[in-house]
Amino acid sequence: MNIGIIGSGVTGITTADALLCRGHSVTVFERHPYAAMETSFANGGQLSASNAEVWNSWSTVAKGLKWMFRQDAPLLMNMKPSWHKYSWLGEFMAAIPNYRNNTAKTVKLALAARQHLFDIAERENLEFNLEKKGILHFYRDEKSFRVAETVNKLLNESGLERHAVTPDEIKAIEPTLHGTFFGGFYTPSDATGDIHKFSVGLAAACQRREATFLTQASVSNVKNRGGKVHVQFTRGDADSGKIEEQSFDRVIVCAGVASRRFAAMNGDHINVYPVKGYSITVHLDDEISQTASPRVSLLDDAAKIVTSRLGVDRFRVAGTAEFNGANLDIRAERIKPLIEWSRRLFPDMSTRRTVPWAGLRPMMPNMMPTVKESRAPGIFYNTGHGHLGWTLSAVTAQLVADAIDSSEARRS
């Protein structure tokens, strides 16, 4: 089939790869000049089945209320009224009873995705600073550790190998880490890598396999008409450019936070909300800094901060969740805690050259990715991965490709 894909972040690119492997013809629409320039640019880097716990719990609600008026809080909400935001929060609360089931499903998806991603990287010989050194979660007090024990049991029951570690074992796993800890949990099978390098490399591989990439192409409409799915788009300046149109047998929306708009065009409710996250990339320009920064990926549960080492000379620190609409402003008061955390836990590492970034996670209220067919025949969705797009995209690409093939079998 001739298939169009809207969006060339990691979700769109892995989807293109999955379809090409099944013999389909693929055209990817991207509004930027290059692939992976938005949320797939500078995320935390973790391929983390160990971070599969969904946020839908009363403890998350309590923390959100406690942090509401702290500008440096891990979770921050702009209280300006918005139907989109409040409807999302209502659906978030409604999903709390599904916490255990959705967490277990996410673990299983993450484990399957990991193998697909490794297979893709090996097949296409992709270099993206992959590190298979595991992920270490650490806790400073007994109360938070005991809560994490309960979560760990659920993760173990869902198939994840993850075990408790003592303070001495924490130090042995990552000797550069400074601080006093009660305990932690270590997932040896988790990994890290540069999402942007992976996405750009896989996009180039897809082009070599004759996928078409239409860049600087802003899609304005997607509709089923006359048995085909028609995509209307504008090249260059969306306000002054000529509207073009192409038709496809199927179209997959992998448009991140824009997916909600495309869904509404076709009578579908996909309540993706843009949850902003921040990162800093610390450039390790001297040997002392390179030695003093961690090689093992970390998650500080209290601060909600994750880290990844990207090659010899880069250290990525990411965190925070900000409910502030489609706003990409990089705010100093949100970046400052990431830098101060880095200095405190790795005092010998220089943060002289640090590059800040902000991206919008496309998050569904139940924290689960949406992979399904539209009410409008021929239109599909692969979106809403939230903070786990890097972790889950390689398997949801397979799921949407399965759905496409099944739809063809039903109609033939």
C-alpha positions as CSV (number, residue, x, y, z in Angstrom):
1,M,0.0,0.0,0.0
2,N,0.9,3.6,-0.4
3,I,1.0,5.1,3.1
4,G,1.4,8.6,4.4
5,I,2.8,9.4,7.9
6,I,2.4,12.8,9.6
7,G,5.4,13.6,11.8
8,S,9.0,12.5,11.8
9,G,9.8,12.2,15.4
10,V,11.0,8.9,16.8
11,T,7.4,7.6,16.6
12,G,6.9,8.5,12.9
13,I,10.4,7.3,11.9
14,T,10.1,3.9,13.6
15,T,6.6,3.6,12.0
16,A,8.1,4.3,8.6
17,D,10.7,1.7,9.1
18,A,8.2,-0.9,10.2
19,L,6.0,-0.3,7.1
20,L,9.0,-0.4,4.7
21,C,10.0,-3.7,6.2
22,R,6.6,-5.0,5.2
23,G,6.9,-3.8,1.6
24,H,4.7,-0.7,1.8
25,S,5.5,2.6,0.1
26,V,6.0,5.4,2.6
27,T,5.8,9.2,2.4
28,V,6.6,11.2,5.6
29,F,5.3,14.8,6.2
30,E,7.4,17.0,8.4
31,R,6.8,20.7,9.1
32,H,10.4,21.3,10.0
33,P,13.4,21.2,7.6
34,Y,14.7,18.1,9.3
35,A,13.5,15.0,11.2
36,A,13.3,14.8,15.0
37,M,13.5,18.5,15.7
38,E,10.8,18.7,18.5
39,T,10.3,16.3,21.4
40,S,12.7,13.8,19.8
41,F,15.6,16.3,20.0
42,A,17.0,16.3,23.6
43,N,15.0,14.2,26.0
44,G,16.4,12.3,29.0
45,G,17.8,9.5,26.9
46,Q,16.5,6.6,29.0
47,L,15.2,3.4,27.4
48,S,13.5,2.6,30.6
49,A,11.1,-0.2,31.3
50,S,11.9,0.6,34.9
51,N,10.1,3.9,34.5
52,A,6.9,2.3,33.3
53,E,4.8,3.2,36.3
54,V,1.9,5.3,35.1
55,W,1.2,8.6,37.0
56,N,-2.5,7.9,37.6
57,S,-2.5,7.6,41.4
58,W,-3.8,9.6,44.4
59,S,-0.2,10.1,45.6
60,T,0.6,11.9,42.3
61,V,-2.5,14.1,42.9
62,A,-1.3,14.9,46.4
63,K,2.2,15.8,45.3
64,G,0.7,18.0,42.5
65,L,-1.3,20.0,45.1
66,K,1.7,20.3,47.4
67,W,3.9,21.6,44.6
68,M,1.3,23.9,43.1
69,F,2.8,27.2,44.2
70,R,6.5,26.3,43.9
71,Q,8.1,27.6,40.7
72,D,10.9,25.1,41.0
73,A,8.6,22.1,41.7
74,P,9.0,18.9,39.7
75,L,5.4,19.3,38.6
76,L,4.0,22.7,37.9
77,M,0.6,23.8,36.6
78,N,-0.4,27.1,35.1
79,M,-3.8,27.7,36.8
80,K,-5.2,29.8,33.9
81,P,-8.5,28.2,32.9
82,S,-8.4,25.9,29.8
83,W,-11.0,23.4,28.8
84,H,-8.3,21.2,27.2
85,K,-6.3,21.1,30.4
86,Y,-9.2,20.6,32.8
87,S,-10.8,17.9,30.6
88,W,-7.5,16.1,30.5
89,L,-7.2,16.3,34.3
90,G,-10.7,14.9,34.7
91,E,-9.8,11.9,32.4
92,F,-6.5,11.5,34.4
93,M,-8.5,11.1,37.6
94,A,-10.9,8.7,36.0
95,A,-8.0,6.5,35.0
96,I,-6.7,6.0,38.6
97,P,-8.6,2.7,39.1
98,N,-6.6,1.3,36.1
99,Y,-3.2,2.2,37.6
100,R,-2.0,-1.4,38.2
101,N,-3.3,-2.8,34.8
102,N,-1.9,0.1,32.8
103,T,1.5,-0.1,34.6
104,A,1.7,-3.8,33.8
105,K,0.8,-3.2,30.2
106,T,3.4,-0.5,29.9
107,V,6.2,-2.8,31.3
108,K,5.3,-5.4,28.7
109,L,5.3,-2.9,25.9
110,A,8.7,-1.5,27.0
111,L,10.3,-4.9,27.1
112,A,9.1,-5.8,23.6
113,A,10.1,-2.3,22.3
114,R,13.6,-2.7,23.7
115,Q,14.3,-5.7,21.5
116,H,12.8,-4.2,18.4
117,L,14.9,-1.1,18.9
118,F,18.1,-3.1,19.3
119,D,17.3,-5.1,16.2
120,I,16.7,-1.9,14.2
121,A,20.0,-0.4,15.4
122,E,21.9,-3.6,14.5
123,R,20.2,-4.0,11.1
124,E,20.9,-0.4,10.0
125,N,24.2,0.0,11.8
126,L,23.0,3.1,13.7
127,E,25.4,5.0,16.0
128,F,23.5,6.8,18.8
129,N,25.6,6.5,21.9
130,L,23.8,3.4,23.1
131,E,24.8,2.3,26.6
132,K,23.6,-0.9,28.1
133,K,24.6,-0.2,31.6
134,G,21.2,-0.3,33.3
135,I,19.3,2.3,35.2
136,L,19.7,3.0,38.9
137,H,16.8,4.6,40.9
138,F,17.8,5.9,44.3
139,Y,16.0,7.1,47.5
140,R,17.2,9.2,50.4
141,D,14.8,8.0,53.1
142,E,13.1,4.9,54.2
143,K,9.5,6.1,53.6
144,S,10.0,6.7,49.9
145,F,12.0,3.5,49.5
146,R,9.2,1.5,51.0
147,V,6.7,3.1,48.6
148,A,9.1,2.2,45.8
149,E,9.2,-1.4,47.0
150,T,5.5,-1.8,46.3
151,V,6.0,-0.4,42.8
152,N,8.9,-2.7,42.3
153,K,6.8,-5.7,43.1
154,L,4.3,-4.7,40.4
155,L,7.2,-4.2,37.9
156,N,8.6,-7.6,38.8
157,E,5.2,-9.3,38.4
158,S,4.9,-7.7,35.0
159,G,8.2,-9.4,33.8
160,L,10.9,-6.8,34.6
161,E,14.1,-7.9,36.3
162,R,14.7,-5.1,38.8
163,H,16.1,-5.6,42.3
164,A,16.8,-3.6,45.5
165,V,20.3,-2.3,46.2
166,T,21.9,-1.1,49.4
167,P,23.8,2.2,49.9
168,D,27.1,0.4,49.4
169,E,25.8,-1.3,46.2
170,I,24.6,2.1,44.9
171,K,28.2,3.4,45.4
172,A,29.6,0.3,43.6
173,I,27.2,0.7,40.7
174,E,28.0,4.4,40.2
175,P,31.0,5.6,42.1
176,T,30.8,9.2,41.0
177,L,27.4,9.7,42.7
178,H,27.7,11.9,45.9
179,G,25.1,11.9,48.6
180,T,23.6,9.8,51.4
181,F,21.0,7.3,50.4
182,F,18.7,4.8,52.2
183,G,18.6,2.4,49.2
184,G,17.7,2.0,45.6
185,F,16.6,-0.3,42.8
186,Y,18.7,-1.3,39.8
187,T,17.5,-2.5,36.4
188,P,20.5,-4.1,34.6
189,S,18.7,-4.6,31.3
190,D,17.6,-1.0,30.8
191,A,19.7,1.3,28.5
192,T,20.2,4.8,27.3
193,G,21.0,6.5,24.0
194,D,20.7,9.8,22.0
195,I,17.1,9.8,20.6
196,H,18.0,12.5,18.0
197,K,20.9,10.6,16.6
198,F,18.8,7.4,16.4
199,S,15.9,9.2,14.7
200,V,18.1,11.0,12.2
201,G,20.1,7.9,11.4
202,L,16.9,5.8,10.9
203,A,15.4,8.5,8.8
204,A,18.4,8.4,6.5
205,A,18.1,4.6,6.3
206,C,14.5,4.9,5.4
207,Q,15.4,7.3,2.6
208,R,17.9,4.9,1.3
209,R,15.1,2.3,1.1
210,E,13.1,4.8,-1.0
211,A,10.9,6.4,1.6
212,T,9.9,9.9,0.6
213,F,10.3,12.8,3.1
214,L,8.4,16.0,2.5
215,T,10.1,18.5,4.8
216,Q,8.8,22.0,5.6
217,A,5.4,20.6,4.8
218,S,2.7,21.8,7.2
219,V,-0.3,19.5,7.0
220,S,-3.6,21.4,7.3
221,N,-6.2,18.6,6.7
222,V,-6.5,14.8,6.5
223,K,-9.8,13.4,5.2
224,N,-11.1,10.2,3.7
225,R,-12.7,10.9,0.3
226,G,-13.6,8.5,-2.5
227,G,-11.9,5.5,-0.9
228,K,-8.6,7.3,-0.5
229,V,-7.1,9.4,2.4
230,H,-6.2,12.9,1.2
231,V,-3.5,15.0,2.9
232,Q,-3.5,18.7,2.3
233,F,-0.3,20.6,3.1
234,T,1.6,23.7,2.5
235,R,5.3,23.9,1.7
236,G,7.5,26.6,3.3
237,D,5.4,29.5,4.8
238,A,2.1,28.0,5.8
239,D,0.3,31.4,5.6
240,S,1.4,32.3,2.1
241,G,2.3,29.0,0.4
242,K,0.1,27.1,-2.1
243,I,-2.0,24.3,-0.7
244,E,-1.0,20.9,-2.2
245,E,-2.7,17.6,-1.9
246,Q,-1.6,14.0,-2.1
247,S,-3.7,10.8,-1.7
248,F,-2.9,7.5,0.0
249,D,-4.3,4.1,0.8
250,R,-3.7,4.8,4.5
251,V,-2.4,7.7,6.6
252,I,-0.9,7.4,10.1
253,V,-1.0,10.4,12.4
254,C,2.3,10.4,14.5
255,A,2.1,14.1,15.1
256,G,2.7,14.3,18.8
257,V,0.8,17.1,20.5
258,A,-0.7,18.1,17.1
259,S,-2.5,14.7,17.0
260,R,-5.5,16.0,18.9
261,R,-6.2,18.5,16.1
262,F,-6.0,15.9,13.4
263,A,-8.2,13.6,15.4
264,A,-10.9,16.2,15.8
265,M,-11.1,16.7,12.1
266,N,-12.2,13.1,11.8
267,G,-14.6,12.9,14.7
268,D,-12.1,11.2,17.0
269,H,-11.3,12.0,20.7
270,I,-7.6,11.8,21.3
271,N,-7.0,14.0,24.3
272,V,-3.3,14.5,24.0
273,Y,-1.9,17.3,26.2
274,P,1.5,19.0,25.8
275,V,3.3,18.3,29.1
276,K,6.5,20.3,28.9
277,G,9.8,18.8,30.0
278,Y,13.2,20.4,30.3
279,S,16.7,19.1,29.9
280,I,20.3,20.3,30.0
281,T,23.2,18.9,28.1
282,V,26.4,19.3,30.0
283,H,29.4,19.4,27.7
284,L,32.3,17.5,29.4
285,D,35.2,19.5,27.9
286,D,37.9,18.3,30.2
287,E,39.2,15.0,31.5
288,I,38.2,15.7,35.1
289,S,34.6,16.3,34.2
290,Q,34.5,13.2,32.0
291,T,35.8,11.1,34.9
292,A,33.5,12.8,37.5
293,S,30.2,12.3,35.6
294,P,28.3,9.0,35.8
295,R,28.2,6.3,33.2
296,V,25.2,4.5,34.6
297,S,21.8,6.1,34.0
298,L,20.2,7.5,37.1
299,L,16.7,8.4,38.4
300,D,16.3,10.6,41.5
301,D,12.7,9.8,42.5
302,A,12.4,12.7,44.9
303,A,13.5,15.3,42.4
304,K,12.0,13.5,39.4
305,I,15.3,13.9,37.5
306,V,16.8,11.4,35.1
307,T,20.3,11.3,33.6
308,S,22.1,9.7,30.6
309,R,25.7,9.7,29.6
310,L,25.9,10.3,25.8
311,G,29.3,9.3,24.7
312,V,32.6,10.6,26.2
313,D,31.8,14.3,26.3
314,R,28.1,14.8,27.0
315,F,25.9,14.3,30.1
316,R,22.1,14.8,29.8
317,V,20.0,15.7,32.8
318,A,16.2,16.0,32.3
319,G,13.1,16.3,34.4
320,T,10.1,18.3,35.5
321,A,6.5,18.2,34.1
322,E,4.9,21.5,33.3
323,F,1.2,22.0,32.3
324,N,1.3,25.3,30.5
325,G,-0.2,24.6,27.1
326,A,1.8,24.6,23.8
327,N,4.5,26.8,25.3
328,L,8.2,26.1,24.5
329,D,9.7,29.0,26.5
330,I,12.9,27.9,28.3
331,R,12.4,29.3,31.8
332,A,15.4,30.0,33.9
333,E,13.7,29.0,37.2
334,R,13.0,25.6,35.7
335,I,16.5,25.0,34.3
336,K,18.3,26.2,37.5
337,P,17.2,23.1,39.6
338,L,18.7,20.8,37.0
339,I,22.0,22.6,37.1
340,E,22.1,22.8,40.9
341,W,21.2,19.1,41.2
342,S,24.1,18.3,38.8
343,R,26.6,20.4,40.8
344,R,25.4,18.9,44.1
345,L,25.6,15.2,43.2
346,F,28.7,15.5,40.9
347,P,30.7,18.4,42.4
348,D,33.9,17.7,40.4
349,M,32.0,18.0,37.1
350,S,32.1,21.4,35.4
351,T,28.8,22.8,34.2
352,R,30.5,25.8,32.5
353,R,29.1,24.8,29.1
354,T,25.5,23.7,29.6
355,V,22.8,23.8,26.9
356,P,19.2,24.0,28.0
357,W,16.2,22.7,26.0
358,A,12.4,22.3,26.4
359,G,10.1,19.9,24.7
360,L,6.4,19.0,24.7
361,R,5.6,15.4,25.7
362,P,2.4,14.2,23.9
363,M,0.6,12.7,26.9
364,M,-2.7,10.9,27.1
365,P,-4.7,11.1,30.4
366,N,-4.3,7.4,31.1
367,M,-0.5,7.6,30.3
368,M,-0.9,5.0,27.6
369,P,0.0,5.4,23.9
370,T,-2.9,5.4,21.5
371,V,-2.6,3.0,18.6
372,K,-5.9,2.6,16.7
373,E,-7.9,3.2,13.5
374,S,-10.0,6.4,13.2
375,R,-13.7,6.4,12.7
376,A,-12.8,7.6,9.3
377,P,-11.6,4.6,7.2
378,G,-8.0,4.5,6.3
379,I,-6.7,6.9,9.0
380,F,-4.7,5.5,11.9
381,Y,-3.1,6.9,15.1
382,N,0.2,6.1,16.7
383,T,0.6,8.9,19.3
384,G,0.3,10.0,22.9
385,H,3.5,8.2,24.3
386,G,4.1,11.0,26.9
387,H,7.5,10.7,28.6
388,L,8.0,7.1,27.2
389,G,8.1,7.8,23.5
390,W,11.8,6.8,23.2
391,T,11.1,3.7,25.3
392,L,7.9,2.5,23.5
393,S,8.0,3.8,19.9
394,A,9.7,0.7,18.4
395,V,6.9,-1.6,19.5
396,T,3.9,0.8,18.8
397,A,5.3,1.1,15.3
398,Q,4.9,-2.7,14.9
399,L,1.4,-2.5,16.4
400,V,0.2,0.1,14.0
401,A,1.7,-1.7,11.1
402,D,-0.2,-4.8,12.3
403,A,-3.4,-2.8,12.3
404,I,-2.7,-1.5,8.8
405,D,-2.1,-5.0,7.5
406,S,-5.3,-6.3,9.3
407,S,-7.4,-3.6,7.8
408,E,-6.2,-4.5,4.3
409,A,-7.0,-8.2,4.9
410,R,-10.5,-7.3,6.1
411,R,-11.2,-5.2,3.0
412,S,-9.7,-7.5,0.4
